[in-house]
């Protein structure tokens, strides 16, 4: 995701801010509460909060749901605010049956699962921007640079999230796990067990959401680093609409905590 600007994966420390994106107000509030705001700027109807998060210069914005909103605010952060990298914090649906409510996935690979060609009643995925015809001609997803991954992993060494209560998990209390993995992006809320199984079997992905792949696509074009943090609010099955509403607030906090742990290392 870093492109050609920095092949080692680490951005030199300077005064340029990091752009921080959340889709929903429930995701934003955990970071906004810790932000020392210097200024607020409106662009294209979005409120960009400029300030410092744990001493690091950032621009924080609520981008709304879906790939278009994610791509739009990502572009504005890089173009208008000269951000040196992009971070996204929020919730996602779990695909991997080994994971549970509250676990946090850091995307080492992002795939837009809804871009491609319909062939014999099924979607054949392609990398966005590649003509969806014939055989695949490029890698499918957006990969995290090895140096950036090492920096994130180093920042999280020894870090543990607080235990989630039974009320917050819908089951027994548990300590959320951290995992690097594949995150899928598409313009649908997955509320279907058959679709959840198909996505997991097709991509071996850990989570599915609606913005990260588009943010990564923009970041790659600008040669900017990009890290996506997703806490599982639901398991993308028949009850996901109920779980999402019940567990959104508690699980969104987990992704925000992980982002705050990592941000000084970027």
N, C-alpha and C positions, 0 to 999 in steps of 0.2 A: 504493500500500500504506500510505501514511501516514494516510489518512483526513482528518478535519477538524481534528485536533489541531494540525497544523503544515503549512500548505499550501506552505511553501517547501521542505520536504523535509529540513531540518536540525533536529536535536534540540538544544536548549540544553545546554551542558556543565554537568553537575551531578554529584552523588555517586551517583545511581541507576545500577545496573549494567546492562550489556547481557547478555541471555540468549544463550548459545552452545550449539547443539544438534549432536550427531553421532548417527548411527544405530548405528554399529558400534564396537567397542573399537579396531579398527585405525585408525579415523578419529580417535577421541578421543585416542589416545596422543600424537599429535604436538602437540596443544594442551595436554594435561595435563602433559607434560614441561616446558613453559614457564610453567605456572601457579604463582604464589605463593599457596598455599592458606591462607585464614584460617579456614575452617570447612567442614564437610561435614554436610549435612542430608538425611535420608531422607523422601521423600514418595511415597506410593503405590508403594513398592518401588523408586523411582528414587533414585540418589545425586546430589545437587546439590552441586557443589564451588564454594564461594564464595571469591573471591580476586581477584588482579590478574594480567592478561595484558598484558605489555609496558607496565605502569603503569596500565592501564585497568581499572576495576572490572567484573568479569564474574561470571556464574553459569554454570558448565559442566555439561552433563548428557548422558549416553548414553541416548537415547530409544528405541532399538530400531527394528526395521524396520517400515515400513508407515505408512499415513495416520493410523490411530487413535493409535498411540504418539507420532507427531509432533505431532498436535493436543493430546494430553493434556499432554505436557511443555511445549508452548508456552503452554497455558493456565496451568499451574502457575507458570511463570516470570513471567508477567505479573501473575497474581493474588497468589501467595504471596510472591514475591520482588521485586515492584514493579519489574520490569525496564523500562527505557525503550525497548527495541527488541529484536529477535530476529535472530540470525545462525545460519545452518546451513552446516556444512562437511562435505564428504564426496565420495564417488565417484558416478558415473552411467554409464549406457550411452550411447554416441555414436549419434546418428541421422543427422547431416549428414555425407555422404561427404567433405566438404572438411576434416573434423577428424580427428585421430588420437589414439592412446593418450597420455594425459598432458596434453592440452589442457584448459584450465580455462574453463568457461562461467559467467559471472555472469548470473543470471536477471533480465532486464528484464521478462519476462512469464512467468507460471506458469499452466499449464492442467492441470486434472485430466481426463485423457483417458478415464477409465473411468466418468465420471458422465454419465448421459443416458438416452435411450430406445432400445430395440431396435426398429428399423424395417426390415422386409424383410431380416432377417438381418444387419444392420449397426448399430453403435452410432452414434446421432446425439447428439453431445456437447452438453451444456448447462452453464451456470455452476452450480456446487454451490449448493443452496438454492432455485434456480428450478425450479418444477414442470416436469418433462421432458415437456411436452405442447405441441403446436402449434408456432408459429414461435418463434425465439429472441427473447427480450424484453430481453436485457441483454448486455453484453459478455461474452465467453466466459471470459477469464482474469483474473488479478490483475496489474496493471501497476505497475512501479516508478515512483514519483514522479520527475518530471524533476529536481527539486533534489537528491534523494537520489542519482540516477544520476550527476549532475554531481560530487557529492562523492566518490563511489566512483571515477569515472573520473579525477578529479584526484589522488586518493591513489595511483592505479596508473600515473600518468604517469612514464615512464622506468623502470618496474619490469620486470625480466626474471627469469623462473624459471630455476633451474639446469638444465643439460642433463641429460636422461635417458639412461642407458646403453642399449646394445643389449639387455642382459638385462632392463632395466626396461620396454622398449617392445615387445619381441618382434621388432624389426627393426633398422634403423639407429639410432644415437644421434641425438637431436633435442632442440631447445630447445622446450619446450611453449609454445603460444600462449595468449593471453588473449582472450576474446571475450564481449561482451554478446550475449544471445540468448534464445530461447524454450526453456523447460525444461518437459517434461511430467511429470506425477505420476500414478501408478496403482498399485494393489496387485498388481502382477505383476512378476516378474523377466523381462525380455524376452530370450528365448533362441531367437529365430525370425527368420530373414532376411525372410520375407514380411511379418511384423508390423512389423519395422523399416522396411521400405520404405513400408508403408501409413501408419505414423505420420508419417514424414517428408513424404510426399506430402500428407497431410491437414492437417498443422499447420505445415509448414516449420520444424520445431523442431530444435534442435541436440542436445538430450540428453533422456534419460528416466530417472526415478528413482522413489522410493516414498514420499517424505515432504514435499517442498518445497511443493507446492500446498496441503496441509493446514495447514502452518505459516503460509503466507500468508493462508489463509482466516481463521484465528484472529486473526492480527495485524491484518487489516483491521477486524474487529469491534471490536477494542480501540483502533483508531486509532494503532497502533504501527508504526514502521518495521520493515522486514524485508528482509534481503539473503541470497540463497542462492548459495553457491559450490560448484560441482561440477566435479571433475576426472574425465576419462574413463578408466575402468578397463578398458572393453571397448567393442565396437562393436555390441552388442545383436543380434548375429546368431547363427548356428548354433554358433559357438565361444565365445559370451560366457561360458558357465559355466566354461570353461577359462581364458580371459583374465582374468576377474574374480579368480579365486583366485591367478593368477600375478602380477598387477599391482596388486592392491589396496593393499598397503602403500606402494609407491613412489608411486603416483598420489595416494593420500589425502594425502600430505605436501604435494603441490602446492597443493591447495585450502586446507590449513591455512596455508601460507605467504602466500597471497593474502589470506586473512582477517586475518592478523596485520599485513599491510601496510596494510589498509584501516581497521582498528578504531580507530586514534587519530583518524581524520577524522570519526567518527560521534558 
